[in-house]
């Protein structure tokens, strides 16, 4: 009986024969008898358990507690490990290697791992190796030069389990070569509301695909666990995530509440974990979200009774980024509740030191029982032993010819080609003759960062340049290679202008990179209110040029107007580093015959209106524009009629991160001057763009302020906890004559010295973490004015941009104003 059949049979048995439970049983308490059974394969054996017994007998309580804590490279120094016996180090999405930029190749990462490892070895006591984790979610995406595979939403459309295992194996090798031995993946979420900013991390809205892929990705990353010494064979530990229900939160809110019955939690959100556990996943990551009001990091019935009990998981449960601090009664530095619920290792990136002290005290007092400590540490040591960490040899660490090699890039390119979904091909404009004159236009045409999406060299995937991707190919470059090889030509023109009329235009456009939280939407309408990409499509059509749209997105979006303005429309998702895979399918031979056909079929339903937030196969009143499983081919095409351009939603102000951009204050923000007699504003040129900046001039003599305010208060709690910063791009035109503050609400910071020390007439930027404003008194739950510059003296400063940024490079925290 295969895994899928076994899972369905177990579900049917447990659901039909489920015992009756008390009516007053909390809705957030799971009942293990309802859940499918599973069992970790290859993790437990007599020799390993005897080895772990010996270690536990020698370890001090301090060493045991240390094993349960993981710190981040941005918040710990190597020498700290000479004192603190921590069990693990991670490199978060925007965290740098030691002494090097966050965008670094293999060398600095290997040096970082060695520095931490060497420092830990000098501590003395029981020798327990560190475990190094990284968010390798579409390849080892933190490293410059790595192969970037299509994000999971694209892989779901490929419907190819064998390909998934190959991607897992390649990712494992490219992770091991960097010195890391633990990849935080695969994501087994089943997204149910496409407004969620992590939709692209899910393979499908259908748990069947997630169930099918989970085993293959685990085996690709880890190999066969029973064989042991995975690290020495180019494999790494996997982390199935996020347990549980991350894709089912109400309104698609990241880290929100999944308000579903226990039966639906099992039926929809737990299905990937059975094959993952059976395949031997070494770790499972707890989720940020709640289930019916209780945070997963503190839900003992699910972490202990279900996952470790009924589902037979013998590895260890790791938390997510300070997720334990969201448990009721907890803070990031104090949370016995999480350990008692079943969390084995806290992900405490910047809170590790206070958490260690408190957890040690709680272990000594018995608040966290010794049996719970020993169980957590046993599980961690078991995984470290099976992974091969107790062996000194690291044959893959720093190995040449692995990162971004030709074989891995070929796998990624194949994945791109297989994942493309053809939504429209009216008039047979595709495939494009390789002998044609092709215009390649749009913001994504020659932007490897945009085609790769979030979790690319940084957490949100923003601020990347093509030069950051030495082993990658843009979509334009792929078209250029494909047509020039057969006598055709490809011309890049982002704005679609041309002097020699092309035979066809390929317009590459779509979502800008984002990740969790920042990527959450209010509606599914693409470019609501400012449809610049639609204007480009229409401009080319009006000039009599056939238009092929290549849409880059991390989810299905309402693009009816864009589809209407295109002759052909391809959902390309977020293809990653191998842009050439798109031309492999869209460009035919010199006569226009296909070289290869489309393979991709939608693994997410495509909305008919922008209001179809939750649109899933099997729903009542299921009425998509393109149903789950849809995908045209060259052999089996059809004409798509003109679509309705009524979005079904009213305009909503979804902007809470861009306050002044390109000479404008995007809705709902505007400048406010207080009082207008003492502070004045006028347009100035910035960045070689006419009137793209604003000069603020303070006359002095009375207190005055210039602020950017919205129409109502909004919540920046998530952004504050996520280490996001306020970035102000400015130029000092006349230094301040008196104290000057930069503030958000009541929190005001003294920036007098910053402004006084700046070179007059030279543009620069200031990045201040939101936490600094919070510490100075800002109520981040109720922000009305995210920017306020105030002084009682004279000052002239020009501003070209005010926004939130996830890039931590160069952040500073000025002192609180008196």
Secondary structure, DSSP 4 states (H G I P E B T S, - for coil): --HHHHHHHHHHHHHHSPPP--TTS-TT---GGGSPP----SS--HHHHHHHHHHHHH--HHHHHHHTEEEETTS--GGGGGT---SEEEE-TTPPPTTS-SSB-HHHHHHHHHHHHHHHHTS-SS----EEEE--SSSSTTBTT---PPPHHHHHHHT-HHHHHHHHHHHHHHHHTTT--EE---B------TTSTTGGGSS-SSHHHHHHHHHHHHHHHH--GGG--TGGGT--B-EEEEETTGGG-GGG-TT-EE---HHHIIIIISHHHHHHHHTT-SEEEEPSSEETTEEGGG-HIIIIIIIIIIT---SEEE--TTGGGGSTT-BTTB-HHHHHHT--BEE-TTTHHHHHHHHHHHHHHTSS-HHHHHHHHHHHHHHHHHHTTTSS--TTTT-TT-TT-HHHHHHHHHHHHHH-EEEEEGGG--SBPTTSEEEEESTTTT-HHHHH-SSSSSSS--S--GGG-TT-B-HHHHHHHHHHTTT-EEEE-TT---SS--SEEEEEEEPPP--TTTT--S--BTTTT--HHHHHHHHHHHTT-EEEEEEE-SS--B-HHHHHT-SEEEEEE--TTBTHHHHHHHB--TTS--SS------SSPBPSSTT--S--TT-TT---SB-TT--B-SSS--PPPPPP---SS------SSEEEETTB--TT-EEEEESTTTEEEEEEEETTEEEEEEEEEEE-SS-EEEEEE-SS-B--HHHHHTT-EEEEEEEEEE--SS-EEEEETTEEEE-HHHHHHSPTT-EEEEEEEHHHHHHTT--TTSBS-SEEEEESSEEEEEEEEEEEE---TTB--PPBP-
